[in-house]
Amino acid sequence: MIYIGHNNGIPFFLEIEEELNIKDNVVVYTWEDFINNEVAWLKLSADQESFYNDHPDATPEEVYNMLLTPEPIDPEPEPEPTPEELLQTAQNIKQIEVYNQDIRHYYLDGNDIHVADRLGMKDKCSRKESITINAVAYPSNIIVEAINEMADYDEKCNKVIESLIKAIQNATTVEEVELISVAVFPDVIHRTTEELQSAIDYKKQHDPEVQVLRVNRMTISAMTMDDITAIKNKYGHAEWIDFIGGKLEIGNRVLYNDWLWKVRQPINPVLEIYPPSIDTAALYERLDENHEGTEFDPKLYASGMALEQDKYYTELDDGVRMKYFCYRGSIDPVYSKLKDLVDLYVRPVD
């Protein structure tokens, strides 16, 4: 007979000729009962004894289960990568580094206005006088100028990327790949509104078509025309700034701050420090315009107006045309800019 017993918690085999006396010993027949009782004896069946005889090195638990624990198999060592595989890995890593360069930016007055859909943005600029990007409003012509420079910058970056990828793909060793530097992109552009406006002005001064248009508009400003007709053709007139250093005759008309002004007396020379305003009323008369005050025909606001409730107003603010809705009229004239009257009389309209 073969039994499995405990020796300080370690199972061992006991071979005897006769069965153990059940009265004097605890004999069990399952491994669970054996484990849970440190004084129990586990009697093997005939099949288990046969397994024991066939596998003398088996453990008591393996004999009871008649199943040998398989020998651990050492895993096959990973094959060493080939030089070709190492080169391909290095090339992939370097290409990812190229494409991950943080270069898609364009800062205008510290505000990142980089856009991917430049054609869509230009379309918006063609339909609106101002564009808001990241909560900042800009004149549309400023954004168009920025987009043109942005496109040139992105084209330079794309050429650098193309050159780097070609060099990476042509490399024949890992060392050649690692020597390729990606720190060759042009610096991110930082501009101010004033710089872009200067660029626009320079182009205007050297653009033959613009020069012809300016002369034509100055001619219109000098033409004899009644006030109603002049207002209807308001934007055909020349800007007041075009006459600085020159002269204006009585009855000439000029555009300034989106208003059309008529000259009251000869001015020679026109001085930059005396633009058309209520302070130079002896020199210029403002030609008031008749607008319905609706959303699509807002009134043109000027300092010194009384605001009408439920009417829309528009005003140029640093070259950007802003629209406002008057939710509370004013009894007396107001003199502040509309942006300073927000939440007092008006609210901005997108």
Sequence and secondary structure as in RCSB ss.txt:
>XXXX:A:sequence
MIYIGHNNGIPFFLEIEEELNIKDNVVVYTWEDFINNEVAWLKLSADQESFYNDHPDATPEEVYNMLLTPEPIDP
EPEPEPTPEELLQTAQNIKQIEVYNQDIRHYYLDGNDIHVADRLGMKDKCSRKESITINAVAYPSNIIVEAINEM
ADYDEKCNKVIESLIKAIQNATTVEEVELISVAVFPDVIHRTTEELQSAIDYKKQHDPEVQVLRVNRMTISAMTM
DDITAIKNKYGHAEWIDFIGGKLEIGNRVLYNDWLWKVRQPINPVLEIYPPSIDTAALYERLDENHEGTEFDPKL
YASGMALEQDKYYTELDDGVRMKYFCYRGSIDPVYSKLKDLVDLYVRPVD
>XXXX:A:secstr
 EEEEEETTEEEEEE SS   TTTSEEE SHHHHHT TTEEEE  HHHHHHHHH TT  HHHHHHT         
       HHHHHHHHHHHHHHHHHT     EEETTEE   S HHHHHHHHHH SEEEETTEEEEHHHHHHHHHHH
HHHHHHHHHHHHHHHHHHHH  SHHHHHT   TTS   EEE HHHHHHHHHHHHHT HHHHHHHHHHHHHHHS  
 HHHHHHTGGGS BGGGGBTS B TT EEEETTEEEEESS BSSB TTS SSGGGTTTEEEE      BTTB EE
  TTB   TT EEEEEETTEEEEEEESS  SS B S GGGGBTTTEEEE 
